[in-house]
């Protein structure tokens, strides 16, 4: 029996990725939008100077950033949120770290990171990993794609 999922399973990885530079442009627009608020967020973005030929699955960076904005406390200059992108040889590492927002209302179902993990597995198979951890004060995510 035919299913649209069959078409998806036949796509090459090139059909499932977007230029990293494009993702970072969209992230920059989101950061600028939040910076216009009365209490602008403190976020540091550290990325390679050369982004050509670097590709990621669509909305990977945005999902990580949105998780920081939704669940993190980005109002303290001494604890800015961090989005770090590193590229060495054939490995791309994306790390986020943020102070956890105290007394969050409407915490949600914590499904965003699980969904992201599933999308990584679908897009990259065994060529990607994702770890999350917290020390009770900070929340961190590390995505590695090779």
C-alpha positions in Angstrom: 0.0 0.0 0.0 1.3 3.5 -0.9 1.9 6.1 1.8 3.4 9.6 1.5 6.0 8.3 4.1 7.4 6.2 1.3 8.2 9.3 -0.7 9.8 10.8 2.4 11.9 7.7 3.0 13.3 7.9 -0.5 14.5 11.5 -0.2 18.2 12.1 -0.1 19.7 13.9 2.8 20.3 16.9 0.6 16.5 17.3 0.3 16.2 17.5 4.1 18.7 20.2 4.9 19.1 23.9 4.5 22.2 26.2 4.6 23.4 27.0 8.1 23.8 30.6 7.1 20.1 30.8 6.3 19.2 29.3 9.7 21.4 31.9 11.4 19.8 34.8 9.5 16.4 33.7 10.7 17.8 33.4 14.2 19.2 36.9 14.0 15.8 38.2 13.0 14.3 36.4 16.0 16.9 37.8 18.4 16.3 41.3 17.0 12.5 40.9 17.6 13.0 39.9 21.2 15.6 42.6 21.7 12.9 45.2 21.0 11.0 44.1 24.1 11.1 46.2 27.3 13.6 43.6 28.8 15.8 42.5 26.0 17.3 39.0 26.3 21.0 38.4 26.7 22.1 35.9 24.2 25.5 35.2 22.8 25.8 33.6 19.4 29.2 32.1 18.6 29.6 30.6 15.1 32.3 29.9 12.5 33.1 32.8 10.1 32.8 30.5 7.1 29.4 29.0 6.8 29.4 28.0 3.1 29.0 24.3 2.6 27.5 23.8 6.1 24.0 22.5 6.1 21.5 21.5 8.8 18.0 20.2 8.9 15.4 23.0 8.7 14.6 24.8 11.9 17.2 23.0 14.0 18.8 26.2 15.3 15.3 27.8 15.7 14.0 24.9 17.8 17.0 25.2 20.1 16.7 28.9 20.4 13.0 28.8 21.0 13.5 26.3 23.8 15.9 28.8 25.4 13.4 31.7 25.1 10.5 29.6 26.4 12.1 27.9 29.3 15.2 30.0 30.1 15.9 33.1 32.0 17.7 35.3 29.5 17.2 38.6 31.5 20.5 38.5 33.4 23.6 40.0 31.7 25.8 37.9 34.0 24.2 34.6 32.8 23.5 35.2 29.1 22.1 32.4 27.0 24.7 30.8 24.7 24.3 29.3 21.2 27.7 27.9 20.1 28.3 26.4 16.7 31.6 24.6 16.0 32.8 22.9 12.9 35.8 20.7 12.7 36.6 18.4 9.8 33.3 16.6 9.1 31.7 17.3 12.5 29.2 20.0 13.3 28.6 20.6 17.0 25.8 22.9 18.2 25.6 23.7 21.9 23.1 25.8 23.9 23.2 26.8 27.5 20.8 28.9 29.5 19.9 29.8 33.0 16.6 28.0 33.9 13.7 30.3 34.4 12.5 30.0 38.0 8.8 29.4 38.8 7.8 28.9 35.1 4.1 29.1 34.4 2.7 26.9 31.7 5.7 24.7 31.6 4.3 22.5 28.8 4.8 18.9 28.1 8.5 18.9 27.5 8.0 17.4 24.1 10.0 19.9 22.1 13.4 18.3 22.7 11.9 14.8 22.2 10.5 15.9 18.9 13.8 17.4 17.9 15.6 14.2 18.8 13.2 12.3 16.5 13.7 14.7 13.6 17.5 14.4 14.0 17.2 10.6 13.8 14.9 10.8 10.8 17.1 13.3 8.9 20.6 11.9 9.8 20.0 8.3 11.0 23.0 7.3 13.0 25.1 10.3 12.0 23.7 12.6 14.7 23.3 12.6 18.4 21.6 14.9 20.9 22.1 15.2 24.7 20.4 17.3 27.2 21.3 17.9 30.8 20.7 20.2 33.7 22.5 20.9 37.0 19.3 22.5 38.4 20.5 26.0 37.6 21.5 25.7 33.9 20.0 23.7 31.0 22.3 22.5 28.2 21.8 20.9 24.9 24.4 19.4 22.6 23.7 18.3 19.0 26.5 16.6 17.1 26.2 15.9 13.4 29.0 14.0 11.6 
